Amino acid sequence: MRNAETAVAAVAERLRDPERVRAIAARPGNEDARTGASPWSAASLGEGHPGVALLYAELARRDRSWRPVTHAHLSSAVAALGAGGPTDSLFSGAPALALAVRRAVAGPGDYAGLLAALDRRVAARTGALLRLERERLDAARTGPAMAGYDVVGGLTGLGRYLLACGEGQRPLLVALLEHLVALSRPLRIDGSELPGWWVPGPPSPAVAARYPGGHLNLGLAHGIPGPLALLSLARLAGVDVPGAAGAAHRIAGWLLGQRLRDAAGVPQSDWPAVVGPEAAVGRGRAVGPEPVIGADGEAAVSGGAPARIAWCYGSPGIARALQLAGRAFGVPEWEAEAVRALHAALDRPRERWGLDDAMLCHGTAGLLQVAGRVARDSGDARLAARLPGLVGEVLASYDGAVAFGFPTPPVGGRGGGTRAREQDPARERGPDRAGFLEGAAGVALALLAQCGSTDDGEGHGDGELPWDAALLLA
């Protein structure tokens, strides 16, 4: 593929028709080999029409002729939206659709009725999760469920959406932020002090045997960097709650303490994906194997090996959370560490990046978007100079023979990436994925961000919901 603009245009044409997209992504035989299920979920931000609509909402800010396509995908998502329930999150159901709709707003009153209905459902889901957390704390049950705080399926993702909603949702947002402050306070477990975000269970069922004592998650997608990013973004937007600064210092301090160390014991700008409680309380630094893939497709390690360098897990996502915290709470050292971490990640040999595809979640597009945000806000010229190379990495994955332009790897191909497929072209590809998190729409959004912007990457109207707010990057 010649350049980013050409790749974005190619993906946009392939995703234009909602019915065609659904027919390809949901067709028999297009199942994910890890789960046996279709990768398409029509009302999902990660794998459905809302995520595709997000791409066209962004394109429409440059060319209004894309607005009917945006609307068509939003309408398809509305038609597929169920009654809601315990799976609603920023990436699924009403909150996912609400984020895409809010980004598509082009002027006062646009989508006002739909947004009002969706926002009521977002508030109901957020309130239900907060009540569960209060009941847990009142009953002195230690350790939250991951939905108590994570980005993809929990309160932190919902909180980022509420932050964009203005004064109407401010009391609920404040309650959520107060919960995250409380979550940052330490727990006493079996005579040892643990961070308040310790989860009693494993990061995924596939690695349960590795974490009999629970785990602490360091991924931006599912771990404590997400709450740190949200507390920081809220403060930068003028929404502060008592104890937020203390919470940020506790979380950032803990993250810095979990950096991997070299043979001489010197901290490196790199992190594991997950640690067990033994490592967290300092009873020995775990030395584990290379990352393994859990049932949900995310990386999980026992604590001794660096995670992949991705948005979901690894130093890029942690770096962005530290940078936001440094800017919000006046600690320039945190931002400096973020820049160092990105350089250290990009200095790894390419075969040790742990990235197999171009997708946002755990591929090169996510790394590109994080690096672009950190470079822009820090003003680090050397990091900015590395962005064209990352664009090239993303474009190298383009395959015109694939339905949506960017392929996913076979289940056994994770870890080899595009180069492995080039060495063995006969290797089977993974399913065709159209959506935001692990599909072509998200890749196109990251490339589009490198093509310049009509609004400097921020929102129209409210100015508070750039598309990568869904990743807690802004």
C-alpha angles and dihedrals in degrees: 000000000000102000145339096268092054092048092049091050091050093050092045091056092048093050097041099101112062093202093051091049092051093046093053099040095044098039120125110268095031093097124137106253091216095059105017088230134113113267090220121095109168098209095042127109091208099048109006149059096298091060092047090047089055089063093051092045087058093046090049090061087065099034120019091205087082093063095090090054090050089051093048092056092044090051090051090051092050090051090053096044113117130205093278131237145154094337095059111119141137087285100041138047126341098353091052092050091044091057092051092046093049091051089050093056109119101178147351113314095012109147088349096148095046092047092050091053093045093046090056089056092047090052092049093051093046092049091050092053092047091051091053090052093049090050090051093050093044089053090049091239107158124220126036127237111252089252086065090076119353128117104230100043107010153051100301092060091047089048092056090055092047090052088063093050097074128214096339092072097029098109091052091046091051091051090051093049090049088054090054090051089053090047090058093061116099126259129216108230121175092334095312130102115237132178112268092243093064107133116214094216134056125275089249136357091249092068099035093122090060094057110044089150096047126254148253114229122218099182120113089222097055109004145070097287086074095062089044090054093047095048088050096047090048092052091047087053091051097259110124131163130196111276096018093121092049091049091050091051092049094049097042091045091051092048092051089049091055095059113127115253133221125234090279093053095253114147114246127206091254137091141198118243096237137005131198122232092261092065092041094058093043100251090138134320111265117236109202144166130274115290117288127202118248126212090270092054095251125126120256126180133175094243108271104080125066116252123239112281098252144120095257098048132004141046099312095063092042090048093055092049090051091047092052090048092049091052095043098045100033101251108133091181090070092055091047089053089050091056092046090050093054092049091047091050093050091046090063114104107267092245089060096054090091092219120136105175144015098261128127099239102056104350142084096279090062091048089049093051094048093046090048093052094046092046094048096048096041096043089223104163095195091055091047089052089059094058097084089056090053090050087054091052090054094046091050088068094058114117119181091200091065118090097240099024102251119073129213120222125252114261091258093046100072110124098032101070127183093329092058091052090049090054091050109026091176092068113117117253124228124246124302107260123190104177141095108264103038102007146078097272092063092048091052091050092054091049091046090055088062093052096070127263138242092219103031092254097298132111132278117242100355093036090206108094116066112177094253090059081092086068093045088242094121 
